[in-house]
Amino acid sequence: MRYFIKFAYNGKNYFGFQIQPDAVSVQETLDKALSLLLKEKIEIVGAGRTDSGVHAKEMFAHFDCQNELDAKHWIKKLNSYLPKDIVIFDLIQVKEDAHARFDATSRTYEYYIHTFKDVFNQEGSWYFSKKLDVQAMNKACELLFQHTDFECFSKVNTDVHTFNCKITEAYWIQKDTEFIFTITADRFLRNMVRAIVGTMINIGLGKISLEEFNTIILSKNRSKAGFSVPAHGLYLVKIAYPYLESHTSN
């Protein structure tokens, strides 16, 4: 039987979601917990990857097991066993060909910046004290919709076959001394959101113009784009699946 799990994690103590040698990952932690509690070898397949230090407010993965599972019982049991920085929200039985990665129709990320020193939010938001022009940054967001190739914002030497992404939502909002960037697309390249934010910071500082931002995208050259902002301000916040829209979480 195939199940989706809906969960969240604080990425501070993990070297990303995906299993890798000699490093603690979210995927490895969940595999071990599920295998131990269900008493069979479980290997989850995630909806995507998050880099080291990146958080997820909503993440999905699927796994197969031999027995039918009572959702409420196993959610409680898993949350009692898992470390305090991973939480399970839901356990959903799905069709045997359902796929957490390939069936996702969109993903949404948020990036948090605070411009006044906040001693209670140092690990969940990036402290950047310089004044930013949020109107200019939002104009840059509008330019993103005119493009589909975002190679300039991707890590080099990546194993993807295409750099095309369809961005359907991108905007900045300012709440007093806090800035939040939201972006939705059908897929994201490695480091893409952090590179976009870093480049838009340069627009907000007046270091590059909107015309130069457009030229950077057309260049397909990572070295021409801006810096990559720190991981701890980035959150995966939503993943959409057509067949889960009517499902009510526990």
Phi, psi and omega per residue, in radians:
M1 nan 2.501 -3.109
R2 -1.862 2.383 3.131
Y3 -2.242 2.530 2.914
F4 -1.710 2.436 2.920
I5 -1.979 2.399 3.049
K6 -1.879 2.189 -3.023
F7 -2.618 3.029 3.102
A8 -2.446 2.778 3.099
Y9 -2.712 2.611 2.960
N10 -1.577 2.085 -2.989
G11 -1.440 0.030 -3.034
K12 -0.941 -0.757 -3.029
N13 -1.658 0.197 -3.067
Y14 -2.166 2.549 3.088
F15 -1.576 0.953 -3.138
G16 1.575 3.131 -3.134
F17 -1.370 -0.785 -2.927
Q18 -1.344 2.501 3.083
I19 -1.008 2.377 3.067
Q20 -2.602 2.729 -3.072
P21 -1.138 2.417 2.982
D22 1.017 0.556 3.108
A23 -2.628 2.508 -3.127
V24 -1.430 2.206 3.132
S25 -2.153 2.828 3.090
V26 -1.138 -0.754 -3.113
Q27 -1.044 -0.800 3.132
E28 -1.081 -0.729 -3.127
T29 -1.101 -0.735 3.122
L30 -1.231 -0.714 3.105
D31 -0.999 -0.797 -3.114
K32 -1.134 -0.742 -3.123
A33 -1.135 -0.825 -3.125
L34 -1.140 -0.731 -3.128
S35 -1.111 -0.729 -3.135
L36 -1.178 -0.820 -3.050
L37 -1.303 -0.623 -3.133
L38 -1.526 -0.163 3.083
K39 1.079 0.655 2.985
E40 -2.729 2.780 -3.083
K41 -1.260 2.101 -3.134
I42 -2.065 2.304 3.063
E43 -2.240 1.913 -3.103
I44 -1.394 2.686 3.048
V45 -2.049 2.011 -3.062
G46 -1.422 2.805 3.113
A47 -1.239 -0.261 3.140
G48 3.064 -2.983 3.132
R49 -1.977 2.541 2.894
T50 -2.127 2.516 -3.097
D51 -1.314 2.973 3.125
S52 -0.943 2.221 3.090
G53 1.527 -0.177 3.129
V54 -1.412 2.523 -3.095
H55 -1.779 2.885 3.032
A56 -2.395 2.108 3.023
K57 -1.490 -0.418 3.058
E58 -2.558 2.063 3.105
M59 -2.383 2.596 3.083
F60 -2.171 2.650 2.993
A61 -2.638 2.760 3.062
H62 -2.104 2.740 3.060
F63 -2.667 2.788 3.103
D64 -1.928 2.482 3.055
C65 -2.544 2.919 -3.015
Q66 -1.394 -0.526 -2.976
N67 -1.977 2.750 3.042
E68 -1.315 2.359 -3.024
L69 -1.943 2.381 3.014
D70 -1.457 2.026 -2.974
A71 -1.016 -0.907 -3.062
K72 -1.063 -0.716 -3.131
H73 -1.102 -0.834 -3.038
W74 -1.355 -0.492 3.036
I75 -1.090 -0.807 3.135
K76 -1.116 -0.747 -3.096
K77 -1.169 -0.762 3.128
L78 -1.115 -0.765 -3.131
N79 -1.157 -0.498 3.083
S80 -1.249 -0.503 -3.064
Y81 -1.606 -0.675 -3.042
L82 -1.161 2.713 3.071
P83 -1.105 2.854 -3.013
K84 -1.174 -0.221 -3.117
D85 -1.725 0.192 3.014
I86 -2.300 2.320 3.127
V87 -2.323 2.403 3.067
I88 -1.679 2.228 3.111
F89 -1.701 -0.643 -3.008
D90 -2.693 2.694 3.075
L91 -2.326 2.063 -2.948
I92 -2.229 2.127 3.057
Q93 -1.308 2.325 -3.086
V94 -2.279 3.040 3.103
K95 -1.123 2.691 -3.018
E96 -1.160 -0.297 3.113
D97 -1.796 0.099 3.103
A98 -1.143 2.462 -3.051
H99 -2.332 2.139 -3.059
A100 -1.104 -0.583 -3.122
R101 -1.514 -0.932 -2.981
F102 -1.330 -0.402 -3.113
D103 -1.529 -0.195 -3.140
A104 -1.172 2.284 -3.108
T105 -1.656 -0.395 3.081
S106 -2.795 2.790 3.087
R107 -2.369 2.498 -3.136
T108 -2.182 2.322 3.076
Y109 -2.067 2.678 2.990
E110 -2.241 2.491 3.052
Y111 -2.142 2.302 -3.050
Y112 -1.929 2.304 3.081
I113 -2.269 2.386 2.985
H114 -2.106 2.396 -3.031
T115 -1.804 -0.060 3.024
F116 -2.135 2.355 -3.044
K117 -0.902 2.182 -3.102
D118 -2.194 1.831 -3.049
V119 -1.238 -0.263 -3.125
F120 -1.706 -0.055 -3.039
N121 -2.301 0.461 -3.064
Q122 -1.188 -0.494 -3.054
E123 -1.708 -0.097 -3.112
G124 -2.065 0.047 -3.130
S125 -2.692 2.610 -3.112
W126 -1.576 2.208 3.121
Y127 -1.476 2.028 3.141
F128 -2.410 1.910 -2.895
S129 -1.533 -0.159 -3.081
K130 -1.367 2.644 -3.122
K131 -1.229 2.381 -3.110
L132 -2.103 2.484 3.091
D133 -1.615 1.663 -3.047
V134 -1.195 -0.496 3.108
Q135 -1.141 -0.748 3.112
A136 -1.137 -0.677 3.132
M137 -1.149 -0.616 3.088
N138 -1.255 -0.549 3.040
K139 -1.152 -0.621 3.074
A140 -1.139 -0.609 3.095
C141 -1.033 -0.704 -3.132
E142 -1.077 -0.554 3.132
L143 -1.204 -0.481 -3.137
L144 -1.054 -0.579 -3.099
F145 -1.208 -0.268 -3.122
Q146 -1.510 -0.036 -3.053
H147 -2.237 2.777 3.039
T148 -2.229 -0.388 -3.141
D149 -1.680 2.014 -3.083
F150 -2.091 0.698 3.135
E151 -1.039 -0.537 -3.101
C152 -1.136 -0.331 -3.141
F153 -1.822 0.132 -3.085
S154 -1.747 2.603 2.984
K155 -1.050 2.522 3.104
V156 -1.364 2.827 3.132
N157 1.026 0.592 3.076
T158 -1.534 2.817 -3.020
D159 -1.686 0.245 -3.131
V160 -1.329 2.726 -3.131
H161 -1.688 -0.285 3.114
T162 -2.546 2.604 3.114
F163 -1.848 0.267 -3.110
N164 -1.435 2.324 3.070
C165 -2.468 2.484 3.083
K166 -1.793 1.853 3.128
I167 -1.516 2.182 -3.095
T168 -1.925 -0.205 -3.105
E169 -2.690 2.331 3.061
A170 -2.822 2.156 3.126
Y171 -2.882 2.745 3.047
W172 -1.927 2.479 2.944
I173 -2.240 2.597 3.108
Q174 -2.049 2.239 3.068
K175 -2.136 1.708 -3.070
D176 0.975 -1.928 -3.097
T177 -1.745 0.228 -3.136
E178 -1.967 2.384 3.045
F179 -2.047 2.339 3.106
I180 -2.216 2.179 3.081
F181 -1.811 2.241 3.116
T182 -2.074 2.345 3.127
I183 -2.522 2.368 3.127
T184 -2.193 2.405 3.096
A185 -2.687 2.927 3.106
D186 -1.254 -0.475 3.092
R187 -2.760 2.841 3.099
F188 -2.316 2.557 3.058
L189 -1.496 2.844 3.132
R190 -1.110 2.234 3.113
N191 1.267 0.092 -3.002
M192 -1.044 -0.864 -3.067
V193 -1.142 -0.767 -3.120
R194 -1.137 -0.586 3.098
A195 -1.275 -0.672 3.075
I196 -1.085 -0.811 -3.140
V197 -1.059 -0.797 3.134
G198 -1.050 -0.682 3.117
T199 -1.214 -0.681 3.117
M200 -1.223 -0.496 3.034
I201 -1.041 -0.711 3.112
N202 -1.129 -0.551 3.034
I203 -1.210 -0.783 3.128
G204 -1.095 -0.437 3.098
L205 -1.557 -0.119 -3.113
G206 1.396 0.276 -3.110
K207 -1.413 -0.530 3.063
I208 -2.321 2.681 -3.120
S209 -1.630 2.994 3.078
L210 -1.134 -0.634 3.101
E211 -1.105 -0.705 3.115
E212 -1.196 -0.618 3.078
F213 -1.061 -0.757 3.115
N214 -1.122 -0.721 3.125
T215 -1.119 -0.651 3.101
I216 -1.061 -0.787 3.129
I217 -1.082 -0.762 -3.125
L218 -1.172 -0.446 -3.088
S219 -1.207 -0.471 -3.078
K220 1.038 0.440 -3.034
N221 -2.045 1.986 -3.100
R222 -1.056 -0.589 -3.086
S223 -1.185 -0.318 3.130
K224 -1.517 -0.352 3.130
A225 -1.399 3.062 -3.075
G226 -1.373 -3.094 -3.130
F227 -1.220 2.841 3.090
S228 -1.641 2.095 -3.109
V229 -1.213 2.770 -3.098
P230 -1.047 2.601 -3.040
A231 -1.177 -0.531 -2.942
H232 -1.218 -0.174 3.082
G233 -1.629 -0.012 -3.025
L234 -1.801 2.354 -3.134
Y235 -2.314 2.300 2.866
L236 -1.416 2.118 -2.983
V237 -2.024 -0.327 -3.130
K238 -2.771 2.433 3.002
I239 -2.266 2.256 -3.053
A240 -1.813 2.364 3.031
Y241 -2.282 2.306 -3.124
P242 -1.019 -0.682 -3.038
Y243 -1.499 0.013 3.080
L244 -1.891 -0.008 -3.055
E245 -1.062 -0.569 -3.096
S246 -1.661 0.000 -3.091
H247 -1.385 2.337 3.110
T248 -1.707 2.140 -3.115
S249 -1.268 2.701 3.071
N250 -1.304 nan nan
